[in-house]
C-alpha cells in the first residue's frame, strides 16, 4: 500500500467523522398553532439539548469524492460520545477503502478522541494495528485553521447547534406539516451564509476564522440550505443540508429516533491502536483536513 494512500484515507476518515457528527447534530422545532418559526426553533433547541442522546441514521454525499451511510447512537450530555457503523458506498474514498480491504468501519466518539476501526489488510500495513486514534488536539495542531475547526466540530458539536445556525441565518420559514417515518412533523427551512458558519458554531480565534473563510471560498461554497422536520415533542426527526462545492454537490440527510437512549463507547485496546499522527509522519506530508473536505485531498 502506498504511503499516499494511507495519508489520503486517514484524512478522509477524519473529515467523514466530522461530517457524520455534524449530520448528527441537528435540532428541532415545534410546529403548533401560531407559534412563530423562530420561537418554535428556540423551544426545540432547548428540548433537543435536554434529550442528551438519540439513535442516528445518516447519509452524506460530496460529488464524486465520497458517499457514505452511518448508523448508530450518539450522546451529547457530556461531550460527543457514541458508536456508529460507517459504510462508504461510492466515490473515490470508497475506492481507496476497497484497496484497504473493506468499505465499512466502526467509529467510536469519545470526549478526547475519535477512533476508526480498519480492516485486517490495513492493519498489515500499520504495524498490526486495526484502530486509528484521532486526538482532537492533534487534529487542531496538524491541520492549521481547518484542523482547529475540524476539532471543534468533532468534539463540541451538539444536536442544538444546527438550530442555532438556522436561527442565525435570518431566513427561517415554516414550510408546512408533513409525515416523516410515519410521524407527524413540522418542516422548517432556511439558507445559511457558509462564510459565517464557523463563526456561529465554534470558538475559533479571529485569525483562524479568517483563514477558514478563505478555505471555504476556495472550496466553492457560498451558501448552504438547511431543512429540519420536528415532531410535537420539539424533537428532531429529520434534517437535510445541501451546498455546492468545488468537488460537487454536498448533501447530508439524517434521521433521529429513540431520544434518551443509553449510549456507551469504550476506548479500544492500546495494543491494537495507532495514532493518526504516527501514520501521517510515516507516510509523508500531513495535508489539511480542509482540503479533503473540499475534495482535493481524497481524490488525488
C-alpha positions, 0 to 999 in steps of 0.5 A: 500500500502506498504511503499516499494512500494511507495519508489520503484515507486517514484524512478522509476518515477524519473529515467523514467523522466530522461530517457524520457528527455534524449530520448528527447534530441537528435540532428541532422545532415545534410546529403548533398553532401560531407559534412563530418559526423562530420561537418554535426553533428556540423551544426545540433547541432547548428540548433537543439539548435536554434529550442528551442522546438519540439513535442516528441514521445518516447519509452524506454525499460530496460529488464524486469524492465520497458517499457514505451511510452511518448508523448508530447512537450518539450522546451529547450530555457530556461531550460527543460520545457514541458508536456508529457503523460507517459504510462508504458506498461510492466515490473515490474514498470508497475506492481507496477503502476497497484497496484497504480491504473493506468499505465499512468501519466502526467509529467510536466518539469519545470526549478526547478522541475519535477512533476508526476501526480498519480492516485486517489488510490495513492493519498489515500495513500499520504495524498490526494495528486495526484502530486509528486514534484521532486526538482532537488536539492533534487534529487542531495542531496538524491541520492549521485553521481547518484542523482547529475547526475540524476539532471543534466540530468533532468534539463540541458539536451538539444536536442544538447547534444546527438550530442555532445556525438556522436561527442565525441565518435570518431566513427561517420559514415554516414550510408546512406539516408533513409525515416523516417515518410515519410521524407527524412533523413540522418542516422548517427551512432556511439558507445559511451564509457558509462564510459565517458558519464557523463563526456561529458554531465554534470558538475559533480565534479571529485569525483562524476564522479568517483563514477558514473563510478563505478555505471555504471560498476556495472550496466553492461554497457560498451558501448552504440550505438547511431543512429540519422536520420536528415532531410535537415533542420539539424533537428532531426527526429529520434534517437535510443540508445541501451546498455546492462545492468545488468537488460537487454537490454536498448533501447530508440527510439524517434521521433521529429516533429513540431520544434518551437512549443509553449510549456507551463507547469504550476506548479500544485496546492500546495494543491494537491502536495507532495514532493518526499522527504516527501514520501521517509522519510515516507516510509523508506530508500531513495535508489539511483536513480542509482540503479533503473536505473540499475534495482535493485531498481524497481524490488525488 
